[in-house]
């Protein structure tokens, strides 16, 4: 089943069977993959698993009613049952007045380099284990350091075929890992973690994962409470991306916009942030961990300038939501799994750098908080934010003084965007996700002292 021909034949059978039953439109979404996962506990390998990740999702349209069914068994009987189940659900479901059509797209599929690496597939158990233990050794900054984490290497194939002429195939590899380190001196605790992810083995830095996790844990020792105050916040690139990405991704999702639950409803052409903020979404970045030539409906992806100088340019859409918000389909359909209905999601965000050196941003900070590997956002979708400072440092006269504890930032997603004061000229590139250091002016920090 792991060949392009077999996947294609399977999907074609689904389309033919669905149409023969009386469906108006049929879509087959097929994935076939495998992943090797290693879980760590107290610096030792606790669990080693090889997992197959394969499945078929069928979407059938009958009189504007939608029926969906899925299976992980690729036998003739199971596939036939899945198609019939989807058709039966469509027949008994009420018509969806907002549904227009499954997408059509006869453009050729663009090629994105660096998304498949045979070396990841050929990585032996011994080689994978050795790499992980080398990372653990880098994280062992003290004998009593408690180290945990998880590493995964995998590959997958995706085939999407529909009765509307969609016929797409892709394959990719990936390797990802993180390590967490805990160090304790009495009641003084240093906690930290670090991660890396890539589609190419040579670009995955397992040593820096361990080194950064260990070094950051050491730096978190000696934490102190601070007074409640209104302070500027300086975010490192990971913190910047971790804050901006969920806000913009949720805020411009056309499905949420239509349902009036998005942050930026009816805001295209309006100012939504400081004029320092410009964001591009690039699905075609070579080797990007989230790059994709086409979306999860088989529509060619689009590179979009989402925000320019603080002004919102567009929403991200798929075939269902584009007509609802009066925009073209931007090719941003995404599925949580083969069994899921697609909804819009971003690819690789590029947050435009500024003109100020990161060292200058820190040196000019008379008093404030430096965030490392954190974010100012919760994932509840609530615009009100009460974020725990997990890896933060108190800064005085441009110098880092000590890590802070029991401190929280209270703000809103709108205030975060409005309070962007500057970006560094340095920009970190995590395999397509690009972000600089970001300075936010005066947010409320509850110190608990």
Order of alpha helices (4+ residues) and beta strands (2+ residues): alpha-beta-beta-beta-alpha-alpha-alpha-beta-beta-beta-alpha-beta-alpha-alpha-beta-beta-beta-alpha-beta-beta-beta-alpha-beta-beta-beta-beta-beta-alpha-beta-beta
